[in-house]
């Protein structure tokens, strides 16, 4: 194991590319902020449990997928992240729609 969350929440860091995608999506979709806040809240508590490991050859790397929800319009959100120490670093973010996933 390469992580150690000692009580509380994981620290969350966003790569510059992820931050740019989030800011772009916020300006396009006013509801995105709510969906993104939900993803971050969940990862702050359960990043080590809710994500799927990327493989034995990539320790500490996970993928977490939400949605889509056709009733609320929430897009599919795919987050790839690395857990190192007490920090979750989100390195890749894909935002899609119910029909399929498109990279942003």
TAUR-V937891 format. One record per helix or strand of 3 or more residues. SS is the DSSP state (alpha for helix, beta for strand). FROM is the first residue (numbers start at 1). TO is the last residue. If there is no record, write none. Layout:
SS;FROM;TO, SS;FROM;TO
//
This chain:
beta;11;14, alpha;16;28, alpha;32;50, beta;61;66, beta;77;85, beta;87;95
//
